[in-house]
Amino acid sequence: MSDESTHQKNCKNALLVTDVITGEISCNNCGVVLSEKVIDFGPENIGQTKEAYQSNARTGQKISLKMADMGLFTIIQSQDKDSTGKPLSGHNKRSFYRLRMWDRNSRSAVTKQSLLNAFTLLDGLRSKLGLPEHVVEKSAYLFRKVKRKKLLLGRSNRAVLCAVVYIACRLTDTPRTITDVAKAGGVKNKIIYRLYRLLASNLDIHSKSYSPDEFITRISNEVMISEKTKRDARKILEIGQKKGLNEGKHPMSMAAAAVYLGSQRNNEKVSQMNISRVSGISAVTIRNRVKELEALQTK
């Protein structure tokens, strides 16, 4: 490797050539590679090919189309050729022209467009909350049901979709709180609470409350405690469940209190403020739950 000025003195017939793949600038005469690097102003494909990058960029749109068409969408190519590359007959050309026209009109319809917009938002919630596929499908099914019952009139699609996602998480036993859904969707908690009660009553949905044990791993991983402390926290929750203490209490608050007691038992320095920040439960509530769990331990 050498500096450009030094190279120009040594090589009089210097002809610099830029390699657009590696970003290296080399001399075409002597083959010396200079230290300069060029900047790639193209898309950030992270080592992918152009076809793979474009395919991944359209993934969100494909998921939205799939959910909007209930998994039965079909892409009609604009070329009038069959799979072997042969041109279609006149009758088939006219048939495919009508199919493309009907497909275009159906996609531009108001009802279809609203579903596409809603499921695009659902794909964003899926990535932010890390939802599994069966929860996304359940959310899409419930949203269609809400639309058929005309419960969307006068309400925001984003707010209704957040409430539907929360209902799907409750039905599939996927631990996501209303605060998590509200932050991901940019909707206030009280709006989701209100829509949740409305949809649950109109759709005749009876969902069970979360078990505090489901939030132990989530809090423990954030505050980085040992496996022994996790096991002790679960044992503390089991005692509280047998005594009926968990009934009527926020599951996240019970899990946060159990994690704090487990860390104190194993002499791990985890503050209540740190657990409060991770769980989203106030430190006052955690202290109250800790006192209740400690009272059960002494009995």
C-alpha positions in Angstrom: 0.0 0.0 0.0 1.4 3.5 -0.8 0.2 7.1 -0.9 -1.2 8.5 -4.1 1.4 11.3 -4.4 4.3 8.8 -3.9 2.8 6.4 -6.4 2.5 9.2 -9.0 6.2 10.0 -8.7 7.3 6.4 -9.0 4.9 5.4 -11.8 4.8 8.0 -14.6 2.2 6.2 -16.7 -0.3 5.9 -13.8 -3.9 5.1 -14.8 -6.2 4.8 -11.8 -8.9 2.2 -12.1 -11.8 1.9 -9.5 -13.3 -1.5 -8.6 -16.9 -0.8 -7.9 -17.4 -4.1 -6.1 -14.5 -3.9 -3.5 -14.2 -0.1 -3.5 -10.4 -0.3 -4.2 -8.6 2.1 -6.4 -5.6 0.5 -8.2 -3.1 1.4 -10.9 -3.7 -0.1 -14.2 0.0 0.1 -15.1 1.8 -1.4 -12.1 -1.1 -3.0 -10.2 -0.4 -1.1 -7.0 -3.6 -0.8 -4.8 -3.9 2.7 -3.3 -5.3 3.3 0.2 -8.4 5.2 -0.9 -11.8 3.6 -0.7 -14.9 4.8 -2.5 -18.3 5.0 -0.8 -21.1 2.9 -2.1 -24.1 5.2 -2.5 -26.4 2.3 -3.5 -29.0 0.6 -1.2 -27.8 -1.1 1.9 -28.3 -4.7 0.9 -26.1 -6.2 3.6 -24.3 -8.5 1.2 -27.4 -9.7 -0.6 -27.9 -9.8 -4.3 -30.0 -7.2 -6.0 -32.8 -9.7 -6.5 -32.8 -10.9 -2.9 -32.7 -7.3 -1.6 -35.7 -6.3 -3.7 -37.5 -9.4 -2.7 -37.0 -8.6 1.0 -38.1 -5.0 0.5 -41.4 -6.2 -0.8 -42.0 -8.7 2.0 -44.1 -6.4 4.0 -46.3 -5.6 1.0 -46.7 -9.3 0.2 -47.7 -10.1 3.8 -50.3 -7.4 3.7 -51.7 -8.6 0.4 -51.8 -12.2 1.7 -53.7 -11.2 4.8 -56.1 -8.9 2.9 -57.0 -11.7 0.5 -57.1 -14.4 3.2 -54.0 -16.1 1.9 -55.4 -16.6 -1.6 -53.9 -13.8 -3.5 -52.6 -14.3 -7.1 -50.2 -12.1 -9.1 -51.1 -11.9 -12.8 -48.1 -11.1 -15.0 -48.4 -8.4 -17.6 -46.7 -10.5 -20.3 -49.0 -12.4 -22.6 -46.9 -15.5 -22.5 -47.3 -19.0 -20.9 -44.8 -20.7 -18.5 -42.7 -21.9 -21.5 -42.4 -18.4 -23.0 -44.8 -19.0 -25.9 -47.3 -16.2 -26.8 -50.9 -16.8 -25.8 -53.7 -17.2 -28.2 -56.1 -14.4 -29.0 -58.8 -15.9 -26.8 -56.5 -16.3 -23.8 -55.1 -12.8 -24.3 -58.7 -11.3 -24.0 -59.4 -13.5 -20.9 -56.3 -12.4 -19.1 -57.0 -8.8 -20.0 -60.3 -9.1 -18.2 -58.7 -10.8 -15.3 -56.1 -8.1 -14.9 -58.8 -5.4 -15.1 -61.0 -7.1 -12.4 -57.9 -7.6 -10.2 -56.9 -3.9 -10.6 -60.4 -2.7 -9.8 -60.7 -5.0 -6.8 -57.4 -3.8 -5.4 -58.4 -0.1 -5.8 -61.8 -0.6 -4.1 -62.3 1.4 -0.9 -63.0 -1.7 1.2 -60.0 -3.6 -0.1 -57.7 -0.5 0.2 -58.7 -0.1 3.9 -57.8 -3.7 4.6 -54.5 -3.3 2.8 -53.7 -0.2 4.9 -54.7 -1.9 8.1 -52.7 -5.0 7.5 -49.7 -2.9 6.6 -50.0 -1.4 10.1 -50.4 -5.0 11.4 -47.1 -6.0 9.8 -45.4 -3.1 11.5 -46.8 -4.2 14.9 -45.7 -7.7 14.2 -42.1 -6.6 13.7 -42.1 -4.2 16.7 -43.7 -6.7 19.2 -42.1 -9.8 17.8 -45.4 -11.5 17.3 -45.5 -15.1 16.0 -47.3 -16.0 12.8 -50.4 -17.5 14.5 -51.0 -14.3 16.5 -50.8 -12.2 13.3 -53.3 -14.5 11.6 -55.7 -14.4 14.6 -55.4 -10.6 14.6 -56.3 -10.4 10.9 -59.3 -12.7 11.4 -60.6 -10.6 14.3 -60.1 -7.4 12.3 -62.2 -8.7 9.4 -64.8 -9.8 11.9 -64.9 -6.3 13.4 -65.2 -4.8 9.9 -68.1 -7.1 9.0 -70.0 -6.1 12.2 -69.4 -2.4 11.2 -67.7 -1.6 14.5 -65.1 0.5 12.7 -67.4 3.4 11.9 -66.2 6.6 13.5 -63.1 4.9 14.9 -59.4 4.9 14.0 -58.2 1.8 12.2 -54.9 2.1 14.1 -56.6 2.1 17.5 -58.9 -0.7 16.6 -56.0 -2.7 15.2 -54.0 -2.3 18.4 -57.0 -3.5 20.4 -57.4 -6.5 18.1 -53.7 -7.4 18.5 -54.0 -7.2 22.3 -57.1 -9.5 22.2 -55.3 -11.9 19.9 -52.3 -12.0 22.4 -54.7 -12.7 25.2 -56.5 -15.5 23.3 -53.2 -17.1 22.2 -51.6 -16.7 25.6 -48.8 -14.5 24.2 -47.5 -12.2 26.9 -47.8 -8.7 25.6 -49.2 -5.9 27.8 -51.4 -3.1 26.7 -48.5 -0.7 27.3 -46.4 -2.7 24.9 -49.1 -2.6 22.2 -49.7 1.1 22.9 -46.0 2.0 22.5 -45.7 0.0 19.3 -48.9 1.4 17.7 -48.6 5.0 19.0 -52.0 4.9 20.7 -52.9 5.9 24.2 -53.5 3.1 26.8 -57.0 4.3 27.7 -58.1 4.2 24.1 -57.1 0.6 23.8 -58.7 -0.2 27.1 -62.0 1.3 25.9 -61.9 -0.5 22.6 -60.9 -3.8 24.2 -64.0 -3.7 26.4 -66.2 -2.7 23.4 -64.9 -5.4 21.0 -64.9 -8.1 23.7 -68.5 -7.5 24.4 -69.6 -7.3 20.8 -67.5 -10.2 19.6 -68.4 -12.4 22.6 -64.8 -12.9 23.6 -63.9 -14.3 27.0 -60.1 -14.2 27.4 -58.2 -15.3 30.5 -55.8 -13.0 32.3 -52.1 -13.6 31.9 -50.2 -15.7 34.4 -47.5 -13.7 36.2 -45.1 -16.6 35.6 -45.1 -15.7 31.9 -43.3 -12.4 32.6 -40.6 -13.8 34.9 -38.3 -14.6 32.0 -38.8 -11.3 30.3 -38.0 -9.2 33.4 -35.1 -11.5 34.4 -33.4 -11.3 31.1 -33.6 -7.5 31.1 -32.1 -7.1 34.6 -29.6 -10.0 34.0 -30.1 -12.2 37.0 -29.1 -15.8 37.5 -31.1 -18.9 36.7 -31.3 -19.8 40.4 -33.0 -16.4 41.0 -35.5 -17.1 38.2 -36.4 -20.4 39.8 -36.8 -18.8 43.2 -39.0 -16.1 41.7 -41.3 -18.8 40.2 -41.5 -20.6 43.5 -42.5 -17.4 45.2 -45.3 -16.9 42.6 -46.5 -20.4 43.1 -46.9 -19.8 46.8 -48.8 -16.6 46.1 -51.1 -18.4 43.6 -51.9 -21.1 46.1 -52.9 -18.5 48.6 -55.0 -16.6 46.1 -52.8 -13.5 46.1 -52.5 -13.3 42.4 -56.2 -12.8 41.8 -57.1 -9.2 40.9 -53.5 -8.1 40.7 -51.6 -6.9 37.6 -49.6 -10.0 36.5 -46.6 -7.8 35.6 -46.5 -6.3 39.1 -46.6 -9.7 40.7 -43.8 -10.9 38.5 -41.7 -7.8 39.2 -42.1 -8.3 43.0 -41.2 -12.0 42.7 -38.0 -11.1 40.8 -37.0 -8.5 43.3 -37.6 -11.0 46.2 -35.7 -13.7 44.4 -32.7 -11.4 43.8 -32.7 -10.3 47.5 -32.7 -13.9 48.6 -29.7 -14.7 46.4 -27.8 -11.5 47.3 -28.0 -10.1 43.8 -28.0 -6.3 43.6 -31.0 -5.4 41.6 -32.8 -2.2 42.5 -36.6 -1.7 42.5 -36.1 1.3 40.2 -34.4 -0.9 37.6 -37.1 -3.5 37.8 -39.7 -0.7 37.6 -38.1 0.7 34.4 -38.0 -2.7 32.8 -41.5 -3.9 33.7 -43.3 -0.5 33.4 -44.7 -0.9 36.9 -44.2 1.9 39.4 -41.8 1.4 42.3 -44.6 2.0 44.8 -46.7 -0.8 43.3 -43.7 -3.1 43.4 -43.1 -2.3 47.1 -46.7 -3.1 47.9 -46.6 -6.4 46.1 -43.3 -7.2 47.8 -44.9 -6.6 51.2 -47.8 -8.9 50.4 -45.5 -11.7 49.2 -43.2 -11.3 52.2 -46.3 -11.6 54.5 -47.1 -15.0 52.9 -43.5 -16.2 53.3 -43.7 -15.6 57.1 -47.0 -17.4 57.5 
